Amino acid sequence: MAESSVEVLGGAALLLSLEAFQKKLEKEAKQGLMAAALKVQSQAKQNLTDDGTVHMGRLRSSIRVRKAGDGTYVDVYTNVQYAAAVEFGSRPHFPPIAPLSDWSKKKLGTDLGYVIARKISREGTPAKPYLFPALEAERPNFPEDVAAAAKAVFR
């Protein structure tokens, strides 16, 4: 039986090119992910503004974006203690009066801090979602955002 063989020239160079292509594609996809996260951040801040939830701007300015792990995950987060109470509402509790006094003086022109605190102690606070709606608004665009960034590799 006759033997035959094929010699592939440039195989090593092809593998190096494919590895470089993969790294570029991964880099661009991660940039697309970050771009999508920045859109969520921006929309969350806008949601707070549009809802009239902003008093001093602390919650709005605390919304951040960070890479997690190797960059294939991105967090949009806030470290403000009351962020969850704004997003999801709260059960009845007696809150500190001073911030409510400051708020009512600014918004209503008079100090109603104690009265507002009593109402919260009976009824809690309603949810004013800002982050989850921002994520849901960006969700349909996410595949296109990442794909558009990855297409830059082909240009």
Buried (B, 14 or more C-beta within 10 A) or exposed (E): EEEEEEEEEEEEEEEEEEEEEEEBBBBBBBBBBBBBBBBBBBBBBBBBEEEEEBBEEEBBEEBEBEBEEEBEEBEBBBEBEBBEBBBEEBEEEEBEBEBBBBBBEEEEEEBBBEBBBEBBEEEBBEBBBBBBBBBEBBEEEBEEBBEEBBEBBEE
